[in-house]
Amino acid sequence: MNSLTKAKVLVTGGAGFIGSHVVGELLKTDVGEVVIYDNLARGEQSYVEEYLKDKRCSLVKADLREIDVLNHSMVGCDYVIHLAAMWLLHCKDFPRTAFDVNIEGTFNVLEACVKNDVKRLVYSSSASVYGDAVEVPMTEDHPFNNRNFYGASKIACESMCRAFFDRYGLDYVGLRYMNVYGPHQDQTAAYTGVVPIMLNKIDANESPVINGDGTQAYDFIYVEDVARCNVLALQASSADEFYNVGSGVQTSIKELCNLILELKESDLTVSYNPYSEDDARRMVQNRIGCPKKADSELGFKYTYSLKEGLLKLIQWREENNG
């Protein structure tokens, strides 16, 4: 098992949604130094302001494409957790930039890891690599049925991780996140997730809208569980492996919406928006991950039920919007 005692860890995207929680988890350990590497395009310094009061934690405001800065920031690093990336809908609208950031940026990280003799990289992949499920739950051996730019970039980066492991011996583990939700997720912009969109509608006293008939089902995982899994992956003895990070619990969008309405004590009714023919063809309808491999090899089990996680998110929103 890899030890974090007095270790130096660099977290790309460390001021972002998942990254800020990973930084918090790392600082709960006896880690020696945590370097947050973030261009603040999606991340927020306010998410890590409390952590920066810890003398072990620092922030480098820079982009993955600034190779000299990236290399300098990684000097003396024992471990790297690589989360920085453009998100799914950004990639759809800006595929060239998605290539530059997600694929070339990840190559820069891998190259810098080799140059600086980093002991282990934890790479943040996504369940998007799987596309729509051909079997449920989806194991890590599920075929890659992805058809969008975001998933394509993650598949490319997974392959590059494996190539760097084979060519240079760079120790890595990859994590395929299911549907992550929680505090610090973008709550208001156009490029956000289904949970914030529903909460925003309800808070505005508007009926939440479900695209399709609501039977499409996913695996929702609370962000603090995901952060904890990153730290476990950093310490694990396995290498050159990919793991699903989810609950393994199937929840339909209709069930999700009804639960949110219940927790918000709202009497609003749901409205349905039929898929266009194009959306119906492209949308993932069913994606639930099998959590067994992460349990047996990383020691990861989710701790927050969907209800518990949503309550924590609702509380955070109320505290930060009041």
BELHU-V443032 format. One record per residue. N is the residue number from 1. PSI is psi in degrees with one decimal (* if undefined). OMEGA is omega in whole degrees, 0 to 359 (999 if undefined). D_FIRST is the distance of its C-alpha to the first C-alpha in whole Angstrom. Layout:
n:N psi:PSI omega:OMEGA d_first:D_FIRST
n:N psi:PSI omega:OMEGA d_first:D_FIRST
//
This chain:
n:1 psi:136.1 omega:178 d_first:0
n:2 psi:134.1 omega:182 d_first:4
n:3 psi:138.2 omega:176 d_first:6
n:4 psi:-5.8 omega:183 d_first:10
n:5 psi:116.9 omega:180 d_first:12
n:6 psi:15.3 omega:180 d_first:15
n:7 psi:152.9 omega:173 d_first:13
n:8 psi:125.1 omega:182 d_first:16
n:9 psi:129.8 omega:174 d_first:16
n:10 psi:132.5 omega:180 d_first:19
n:11 psi:106.4 omega:176 d_first:20
n:12 psi:140.4 omega:185 d_first:23
n:13 psi:25.4 omega:187 d_first:25
n:14 psi:-8.7 omega:176 d_first:24
n:15 psi:7.6 omega:182 d_first:27
n:16 psi:-168.8 omega:184 d_first:27
n:17 psi:-64.3 omega:181 d_first:27
n:18 psi:-40.4 omega:184 d_first:24
n:19 psi:-40.2 omega:181 d_first:23
n:20 psi:-34.9 omega:177 d_first:24
n:21 psi:-34.9 omega:176 d_first:22
n:22 psi:-43.6 omega:178 d_first:19
n:23 psi:-44.2 omega:178 d_first:20
n:24 psi:-41.1 omega:179 d_first:21
n:25 psi:-40.8 omega:180 d_first:18
n:26 psi:-40.0 omega:183 d_first:16
n:27 psi:-10.6 omega:173 d_first:19
n:28 psi:-15.4 omega:181 d_first:18
n:29 psi:-175.0 omega:177 d_first:15
n:30 psi:32.3 omega:176 d_first:15
n:31 psi:146.9 omega:182 d_first:15
n:32 psi:-38.5 omega:184 d_first:17
n:33 psi:137.8 omega:175 d_first:19
n:34 psi:121.3 omega:178 d_first:19
n:35 psi:117.8 omega:176 d_first:22
n:36 psi:120.3 omega:180 d_first:24
n:37 psi:110.1 omega:188 d_first:25
n:38 psi:136.1 omega:176 d_first:28
n:39 psi:-0.8 omega:178 d_first:32
n:40 psi:23.9 omega:175 d_first:33
n:41 psi:-40.4 omega:176 d_first:34
n:42 psi:-29.3 omega:179 d_first:33
n:43 psi:167.9 omega:180 d_first:31
n:44 psi:130.1 omega:179 d_first:32
n:45 psi:-29.8 omega:180 d_first:32
n:46 psi:-26.8 omega:180 d_first:33
n:47 psi:-23.2 omega:183 d_first:30
n:48 psi:6.5 omega:183 d_first:28
n:49 psi:-41.3 omega:180 d_first:31
n:50 psi:-38.5 omega:181 d_first:29
n:51 psi:-31.1 omega:181 d_first:26
n:52 psi:-12.0 omega:174 d_first:28
n:53 psi:-18.5 omega:176 d_first:29
n:54 psi:125.4 omega:185 d_first:26
n:55 psi:-14.9 omega:179 d_first:26
n:56 psi:-10.2 omega:189 d_first:22
n:57 psi:137.0 omega:178 d_first:23
n:58 psi:162.4 omega:182 d_first:26
n:59 psi:128.1 omega:172 d_first:28
n:60 psi:115.2 omega:180 d_first:29
n:61 psi:97.0 omega:183 d_first:31
n:62 psi:164.6 omega:183 d_first:31
n:63 psi:154.1 omega:177 d_first:31
n:64 psi:-22.9 omega:182 d_first:29
n:65 psi:-5.7 omega:175 d_first:32
n:66 psi:83.7 omega:191 d_first:32
n:67 psi:-40.8 omega:181 d_first:30
n:68 psi:-42.8 omega:180 d_first:31
n:69 psi:-41.7 omega:179 d_first:30
n:70 psi:-46.0 omega:179 d_first:27
n:71 psi:-43.5 omega:180 d_first:26
n:72 psi:-39.6 omega:181 d_first:27
n:73 psi:-23.5 omega:184 d_first:25
n:74 psi:-3.0 omega:180 d_first:22
n:75 psi:127.4 omega:178 d_first:23
n:76 psi:4.0 omega:181 d_first:20
n:77 psi:137.0 omega:172 d_first:17
n:78 psi:-39.7 omega:186 d_first:14
n:79 psi:154.8 omega:175 d_first:13
n:80 psi:133.2 omega:171 d_first:16
n:81 psi:117.0 omega:188 d_first:16
n:82 psi:103.5 omega:180 d_first:20
n:83 psi:-21.4 omega:186 d_first:22
n:84 psi:129.0 omega:181 d_first:25
n:85 psi:159.0 omega:168 d_first:28
n:86 psi:142.7 omega:186 d_first:31
n:87 psi:170.6 omega:189 d_first:32
n:88 psi:-54.5 omega:185 d_first:33
n:89 psi:-30.2 omega:172 d_first:37
n:90 psi:-44.4 omega:182 d_first:37
n:91 psi:-36.7 omega:179 d_first:36
n:92 psi:-42.6 omega:184 d_first:39
n:93 psi:-26.9 omega:184 d_first:41
n:94 psi:67.4 omega:187 d_first:40
n:95 psi:-34.0 omega:179 d_first:38
n:96 psi:-44.7 omega:177 d_first:39
n:97 psi:-35.4 omega:177 d_first:37
n:98 psi:-40.8 omega:177 d_first:34
n:99 psi:-46.9 omega:183 d_first:34
n:100 psi:-42.9 omega:184 d_first:34
n:101 psi:-53.8 omega:187 d_first:31
n:102 psi:-43.9 omega:186 d_first:29
n:103 psi:-57.6 omega:179 d_first:29
n:104 psi:-40.2 omega:179 d_first:30
n:105 psi:-41.4 omega:178 d_first:28
n:106 psi:-38.4 omega:176 d_first:25
n:107 psi:-41.6 omega:178 d_first:26
n:108 psi:-40.8 omega:179 d_first:27
n:109 psi:-47.1 omega:180 d_first:23
n:110 psi:-44.2 omega:180 d_first:22
n:111 psi:-42.4 omega:179 d_first:24
n:112 psi:-34.3 omega:177 d_first:23
n:113 psi:-44.7 omega:179 d_first:19
n:114 psi:-46.0 omega:182 d_first:20
n:115 psi:-34.1 omega:185 d_first:23
n:116 psi:13.4 omega:176 d_first:21
n:117 psi:42.6 omega:177 d_first:18
n:118 psi:136.5 omega:185 d_first:15
n:119 psi:-32.4 omega:182 d_first:12
n:120 psi:141.4 omega:174 d_first:11
n:121 psi:134.2 omega:169 d_first:14
n:122 psi:116.2 omega:183 d_first:14
n:123 psi:130.5 omega:179 d_first:18
n:124 psi:105.2 omega:175 d_first:20
n:125 psi:-151.9 omega:185 d_first:22
n:126 psi:151.7 omega:173 d_first:25
n:127 psi:-9.5 omega:176 d_first:26
n:128 psi:-23.0 omega:179 d_first:29
n:129 psi:-26.6 omega:184 d_first:28
n:130 psi:-25.9 omega:188 d_first:29
n:131 psi:-148.3 omega:180 d_first:33
n:132 psi:144.5 omega:185 d_first:35
n:133 psi:136.1 omega:169 d_first:33
n:134 psi:-11.8 omega:175 d_first:35
n:135 psi:148.1 omega:180 d_first:33
n:136 psi:131.7 omega:357 d_first:32
n:137 psi:159.9 omega:183 d_first:29
n:138 psi:120.7 omega:174 d_first:27
n:139 psi:173.7 omega:178 d_first:24
n:140 psi:-12.5 omega:177 d_first:22
n:141 psi:1.9 omega:179 d_first:25
n:142 psi:139.0 omega:180 d_first:28
n:143 psi:153.2 omega:177 d_first:30
n:144 psi:105.2 omega:179 d_first:30
n:145 psi:17.8 omega:182 d_first:34
n:146 psi:146.1 omega:178 d_first:33
n:147 psi:15.6 omega:179 d_first:37
n:148 psi:165.9 omega:184 d_first:36
n:149 psi:-39.1 omega:182 d_first:35
n:150 psi:-52.3 omega:179 d_first:32
n:151 psi:-37.7 omega:178 d_first:31
n:152 psi:-39.9 omega:180 d_first:32
n:153 psi:-36.4 omega:179 d_first:30
n:154 psi:-38.5 omega:177 d_first:27
n:155 psi:-44.3 omega:179 d_first:27
n:156 psi:-42.4 omega:182 d_first:28
n:157 psi:-35.2 omega:174 d_first:25
n:158 psi:-43.8 omega:180 d_first:23
n:159 psi:-37.5 omega:179 d_first:24
n:160 psi:-38.1 omega:176 d_first:24
n:161 psi:-46.6 omega:180 d_first:20
n:162 psi:-39.1 omega:179 d_first:20
n:163 psi:-41.1 omega:178 d_first:23
n:164 psi:-33.1 omega:175 d_first:21
n:165 psi:-44.9 omega:183 d_first:18
n:166 psi:-41.2 omega:185 d_first:21
n:167 psi:-41.3 omega:187 d_first:23
n:168 psi:-4.9 omega:181 d_first:21
n:169 psi:22.8 omega:179 d_first:17
n:170 psi:113.7 omega:180 d_first:16
n:171 psi:127.7 omega:179 d_first:13
n:172 psi:160.5 omega:169 d_first:13
n:173 psi:139.9 omega:178 d_first:13
n:174 psi:140.8 omega:181 d_first:16
n:175 psi:125.1 omega:179 d_first:18
n:176 psi:100.4 omega:183 d_first:21
n:177 psi:139.0 omega:170 d_first:23
n:178 psi:-147.7 omega:184 d_first:26
n:179 psi:101.3 omega:184 d_first:28
n:180 psi:138.7 omega:178 d_first:27
n:181 psi:162.3 omega:176 d_first:29
n:182 psi:-176.0 omega:179 d_first:29
n:183 psi:146.7 omega:180 d_first:30
n:184 psi:-6.4 omega:170 d_first:30
n:185 psi:143.3 omega:179 d_first:31
n:186 psi:119.3 omega:187 d_first:34
n:187 psi:-14.0 omega:190 d_first:37
n:188 psi:-26.9 omega:188 d_first:40
n:189 psi:171.3 omega:180 d_first:40
n:190 psi:-34.1 omega:183 d_first:41
n:191 psi:79.5 omega:181 d_first:38
n:192 psi:-179.0 omega:185 d_first:36
n:193 psi:173.6 omega:185 d_first:35
n:194 psi:-37.0 omega:182 d_first:37
n:195 psi:-52.1 omega:177 d_first:36
n:196 psi:-36.6 omega:180 d_first:37
n:197 psi:-44.9 omega:179 d_first:40
n:198 psi:-44.3 omega:180 d_first:41
n:199 psi:-38.4 omega:179 d_first:41
n:200 psi:-41.0 omega:179 d_first:43
n:201 psi:-47.1 omega:183 d_first:46
n:202 psi:-42.0 omega:179 d_first:46
n:203 psi:-27.8 omega:177 d_first:46
n:204 psi:7.2 omega:182 d_first:49
n:205 psi:37.2 omega:177 d_first:50
n:206 psi:147.6 omega:180 d_first:50
n:207 psi:130.2 omega:175 d_first:50
n:208 psi:144.4 omega:184 d_first:46
n:209 psi:129.8 omega:176 d_first:47
n:210 psi:126.1 omega:175 d_first:45
n:211 psi:132.1 omega:185 d_first:45
n:212 psi:-157.0 omega:183 d_first:46
n:213 psi:0.8 omega:177 d_first:46
n:214 psi:1.5 omega:181 d_first:43
n:215 psi:-13.6 omega:178 d_first:42
n:216 psi:136.0 omega:190 d_first:39
n:217 psi:145.4 omega:183 d_first:36
n:218 psi:175.9 omega:181 d_first:32
n:219 psi:106.8 omega:183 d_first:29
n:220 psi:135.1 omega:183 d_first:29
n:221 psi:132.0 omega:183 d_first:25
n:222 psi:142.0 omega:189 d_first:25
n:223 psi:-32.4 omega:179 d_first:24
n:224 psi:-32.5 omega:174 d_first:22
n:225 psi:-41.5 omega:179 d_first:20
n:226 psi:-42.5 omega:179 d_first:19
n:227 psi:-42.2 omega:180 d_first:18
n:228 psi:-37.2 omega:179 d_first:16
n:229 psi:-36.6 omega:178 d_first:15
n:230 psi:-41.8 omega:180 d_first:14
n:231 psi:-39.9 omega:176 d_first:12
n:232 psi:-40.5 omega:180 d_first:10
n:233 psi:-33.7 omega:178 d_first:10
n:234 psi:-35.2 omega:185 d_first:9
n:235 psi:-14.9 omega:188 d_first:5
n:236 psi:157.6 omega:180 d_first:5
n:237 psi:-18.0 omega:180 d_first:5
n:238 psi:155.4 omega:178 d_first:9
n:239 psi:160.6 omega:179 d_first:11
n:240 psi:41.8 omega:181 d_first:15
n:241 psi:153.9 omega:176 d_first:15
n:242 psi:145.8 omega:185 d_first:17
n:243 psi:137.5 omega:169 d_first:17
n:244 psi:137.8 omega:175 d_first:20
n:245 psi:98.8 omega:182 d_first:20
n:246 psi:-173.8 omega:180 d_first:23
n:247 psi:-23.7 omega:187 d_first:24
n:248 psi:4.4 omega:181 d_first:26
n:249 psi:127.2 omega:180 d_first:29
n:250 psi:124.7 omega:179 d_first:32
n:251 psi:123.9 omega:177 d_first:34
n:252 psi:158.8 omega:178 d_first:38
n:253 psi:-35.3 omega:177 d_first:39
n:254 psi:-43.8 omega:178 d_first:42
n:255 psi:-41.0 omega:178 d_first:40
n:256 psi:-47.6 omega:182 d_first:38
n:257 psi:-43.8 omega:179 d_first:41
n:258 psi:-36.8 omega:178 d_first:43
n:259 psi:-42.1 omega:178 d_first:40
n:260 psi:-43.0 omega:178 d_first:40
n:261 psi:-40.4 omega:179 d_first:44
n:262 psi:-45.9 omega:182 d_first:43
n:263 psi:-30.6 omega:178 d_first:41
n:264 psi:-1.6 omega:181 d_first:43
n:265 psi:47.2 omega:183 d_first:46
n:266 psi:144.4 omega:176 d_first:48
n:267 psi:14.8 omega:176 d_first:51
n:268 psi:153.0 omega:177 d_first:50
n:269 psi:152.9 omega:183 d_first:51
n:270 psi:139.5 omega:172 d_first:49
n:271 psi:149.6 omega:185 d_first:50
n:272 psi:137.9 omega:180 d_first:49
n:273 psi:109.7 omega:183 d_first:50
n:274 psi:142.5 omega:175 d_first:50
n:275 psi:143.6 omega:166 d_first:48
n:276 psi:164.4 omega:180 d_first:50
n:277 psi:-38.1 omega:181 d_first:50
n:278 psi:-44.5 omega:179 d_first:48
n:279 psi:-41.3 omega:180 d_first:45
n:280 psi:-32.9 omega:180 d_first:45
n:281 psi:-36.4 omega:189 d_first:44
n:282 psi:-22.8 omega:188 d_first:41
n:283 psi:137.4 omega:173 d_first:40
n:284 psi:126.8 omega:185 d_first:37
n:285 psi:-18.3 omega:187 d_first:38
n:286 psi:115.0 omega:181 d_first:35
n:287 psi:101.3 omega:179 d_first:31
n:288 psi:125.0 omega:185 d_first:29
n:289 psi:145.1 omega:173 d_first:25
n:290 psi:123.7 omega:185 d_first:24
n:291 psi:4.9 omega:190 d_first:21
n:292 psi:-40.6 omega:183 d_first:20
n:293 psi:-43.0 omega:178 d_first:17
n:294 psi:-34.0 omega:178 d_first:15
n:295 psi:-49.6 omega:187 d_first:16
n:296 psi:-33.1 omega:186 d_first:14
n:297 psi:-25.6 omega:178 d_first:11
n:298 psi:-15.9 omega:185 d_first:10
n:299 psi:27.2 omega:183 d_first:12
n:300 psi:126.1 omega:169 d_first:15
n:301 psi:138.6 omega:179 d_first:18
n:302 psi:150.7 omega:181 d_first:21
n:303 psi:-25.3 omega:183 d_first:22
n:304 psi:121.6 omega:171 d_first:26
n:305 psi:165.0 omega:179 d_first:29
n:306 psi:-41.3 omega:180 d_first:31
n:307 psi:-44.9 omega:180 d_first:33
n:308 psi:-41.8 omega:180 d_first:31
n:309 psi:-41.8 omega:179 d_first:30
n:310 psi:-38.3 omega:178 d_first:33
n:311 psi:-41.1 omega:178 d_first:34
n:312 psi:-39.3 omega:178 d_first:32
n:313 psi:-44.7 omega:180 d_first:33
n:314 psi:-42.4 omega:178 d_first:37
n:315 psi:-43.6 omega:179 d_first:36
n:316 psi:-42.5 omega:179 d_first:35
n:317 psi:-41.6 omega:180 d_first:37
n:318 psi:-38.2 omega:180 d_first:40
n:319 psi:-29.5 omega:185 d_first:39
n:320 psi:-9.2 omega:178 d_first:39
n:321 psi:-4.9 omega:184 d_first:42
n:322 psi:* omega:999 d_first:44
//
